[in-house]
Each structure stands twice: as C-alpha cells, then as structure tokens.
Amino acid sequence: MEVPQRLLMGPGPSNAHPRILAAQSLPLLGHMHPPFLKIMDEISDGLRYLFQTDSKYTLMVSGTGHAGMEAAIANLLEPGEKIIVGVNGIWGERVADLSERYQGQVITMNAQPGKTFSSAELKAAVAQHKPAILFLVQGESSTGTHQALGDGLGEACKAAGTLLVVDTVASLGGVPLFADKWGIDCIYSGSQKCLSGPPGAAPFFMSERAMDKLRSRKTKPATYNLDMNLIGDYWGWFGSRSYHHTGPVSTFYAMREALQIVADEGLDKMWARHLAAHQQLWEGLHSLGLQSYVENDADRLITVNTIKVPEGVDWAKVVKNAMDKYNLEIAGGLGPSAGKVWRIGLMGYNATPTNVALVIEAFRDGLKQQGKL
Ligand SMILES: Cc1ncc(COP(=O)(O)O)c(C=O)c1O
C-alpha cells in the first residue's frame, strides 16, 4: 500500500491526531468483553462533556455522519408526521430527501446559500406548523455558514411539541454548542473533522424528550441497523446489554482517545484555538485581496471557510498547485457553491498557526501563477 503524507485542509477528513492513530492500532477485544464495554461507557461520558449534556443517551453510531443523520430521522420521525427542514446548502437537502424516504411530510424552509435563518422566522414556522421535528445544520460545510441555535429556539420547539434536531458534523468541537442549555433534542456529528479521528463513527445524542418520543412511537423505526432502541441496548442505555452488531472495536478506541484529547485541552481552549486559526486565515486572505462568500460576519462558520473565487481565476489550478507543490489539500465548492468558492477546513489537530500559514502561502503562490498578484 502506498499512502502519501498529506495535509488535509479541506472540509474533511482532517488529519488524524497521532495519539488517535496509535490508539487504533491497539489489540482487538471482543465487542462484548467487559474491558471493551468499559471503553464504550467512557466514550458515552466523553460525549456528555462534548455535547454539554447530562442526558444518559449518548453514544457513537457505527458509521459516518450520514449514519448519524439517518439514525436521527428514522427514529424520531414517524410516517405522516411533519418535519421542517432548514435548507441553505446540501445537508438540509439531504435530510429533506431522507425524511421523504421515511414517509415524513417535509416542509422545507429555504435560505439563500451563504445565509442563515433568523430565530424569529424559525420560531414563527414552528408555532405555525407544530411539526414533530425542526431540523437545522449548525455548520453548513457546503456554503460555510454557522446557524445560531440559542435565543429561545429550544423553548419554542418544546412549547410546540417539536423536537429540535441538529447536524454538527462540521462544527462539533470547533464552535460552542450546549445541548441542554439550548434545549436541543438530538444531535449527530462525525469523527473525522474537529475531533481529529478517522471517519467511521458518528457521535450521537438524544434528550429525555427525544427518548420519550422513541418510546411512544406507534410503529417501529423502519431500520434495524439504526434502531436506537437496539443500539442503545448495546451501549447500556437501559441497564442491560445485548448484542446488536459487532462494534467497530478499533474505531471506538480511536474515539475514546479523541474524547480524551478533547478533555485534556478543554472545550473553551479548543473553541478559542479554532477561532484564532480562522482569524489568522482571514487576515492572510484579505491581504491577498480575497473575500468571504458569506457576507454577514455572524453567519460565518469558522471551521469550514468559503472563499469567493475572484473573476478570471481558475480555482482548480490553485487547488492543483497546492497539492502538487505543498502536498496540501484545499477544496473547491460543493452543491450551490460549486465553481464559486474554495473551502478551507480549520479543524481539530490541523487548526494550528503553522498549517494556516501554509494555506495562505499556497493561495499567494496559486494567485501569483495566474498573474493575480
Ligand atoms: C455538515 C455535514 N453533515 C453531514 C456530513 C456527512 O458526513 P459523512 O461524510 O461523515 O457521512 C458532512 C460531511 O462532510 C457534513 O459536512
């Protein structure tokens, strides 16, 4: 196998922390062996800290962010129920598609790519439709926006009998998130971005209210693989433990170590480090005359930054030059931003001043080659 060493500064995966790669190479245990079950319990604890919750319902779904996404919808939406999906990039679009497949009645709320939803419009929509779920993406990695989630949105959802479900795949660990304080009911994420792990495990959280909904369903979730009653039982949510699937042992070791690294650094410091990397990046990019795709400062996602491609610049050549000359991955746009932006991920282990300086240098060089500096 030939695996080149590359610096991954696109929207993910990010480079894995060496401690996490080392943890992954530890000897296998049986997926029901007591020492392994203890590691799973420690993961649940680490996730409580990461999500800022006291809920007992935290675990890693065996699969990537999409598995977390499907688990959220398949378990919390019953056929015929309404779901409001905030769409301002491809992730909302996918959840709308997924919700239709689970026979939900989908109401999409659209915002222009690069914009977010105001809490007033979200609260008004929830009060009007009283849906089973309001779904939002905290960090829209296709457009680089950060959706605000506080400001009484959770209370408004609770008052309408609505569960607030949030995608944090591109944001968890990089920006503040308070599951309990903000009244969020279900969150999923991914291991390969701000948590600096390999892809393959999706941090997952449900509130007591979400669990009540799952318990009181009239029909079983239409998925066996992602039925949270069954997976929760493997993770010890209900006291006993039974086999549902063979937990991906090495991936769980990796996540145990990733959560230890989060705890060692502390969330406040981790959030501050990501913010500092974002500020450093934009100081450098502005000095090269580059501008953000997201116009409103408050809407900018600091973990995945979208940079407008200036008139007359071939974005793909800049990307290729970065890879060929610096072994550095930067990415183009996705969905509504395709061809219009570059995307720079500043996530986890990679969010350091040295890496950011290299990204800026790659832009300087790429633009110079096209006669734009
Ligand atoms: C915001 C967001 N949601 C969901 C996903 C899907 O995650 P995965 O590719 O791990 O399945 C991604 C992946 O980039 C993402 O950025």
The ligand as an SDF file (V2000), in Angstrom:
LIG
                    3D

 16 16  0  0  0  0  0  0  0  0999 V2000
  -22.4490   19.3070    7.7300 C   0  0  0  0  0  0  0  0  0  0  0  0
  -22.2490   17.8890    7.2970 C   0  0  0  0  0  0  0  0  0  0  0  0
  -23.2250   17.0000    7.5140 N   0  0  0  0  0  0  0  0  0  0  0  0
  -23.0870   15.7130    7.1690 C   0  0  0  0  0  0  0  0  0  0  0  0
  -21.9490   15.2530    6.5560 C   0  0  0  0  0  0  0  0  0  0  0  0
  -21.8350   13.8080    6.1740 C   0  0  0  0  0  0  0  0  0  0  0  0
  -20.8660   13.1730    6.9250 O   0  0  0  0  0  0  0  0  0  0  0  0
  -20.1110   11.8580    6.4010 P   0  0  0  0  0  0  0  0  0  0  0  0
  -19.4240   12.2010    5.1220 O   0  0  0  0  0  0  0  0  0  0  0  0
  -19.1660   11.5540    7.5430 O   0  0  0  0  0  0  0  0  0  0  0  0
  -21.1410   10.8080    6.2260 O   0  0  0  0  0  0  0  0  0  0  0  0
  -20.9030   16.1450    6.3080 C   0  0  0  0  0  0  0  0  0  0  0  0
  -19.6670   15.6950    5.6350 C   0  0  0  0  0  0  0  0  0  0  0  0
  -18.8730   16.4530    5.1620 O   0  0  0  0  0  0  0  0  0  0  0  0
  -21.0580   17.4980    6.6920 C   0  0  0  0  0  0  0  0  0  0  0  0
  -20.0790   18.3960    6.4910 O   0  0  0  0  0  0  0  0  0  0  0  0
  1  2  1  0
  2  3  1  0
  2 15  2  0
  3  4  2  0
  4  5  1  0
  5  6  1  0
  5 12  2  0
  6  7  1  0
  7  8  1  0
  8  9  2  0
  8 10  1  0
  8 11  1  0
 12 13  1  0
 12 15  1  0
 13 14  2  0
 15 16  1  0
M  END
$$$$
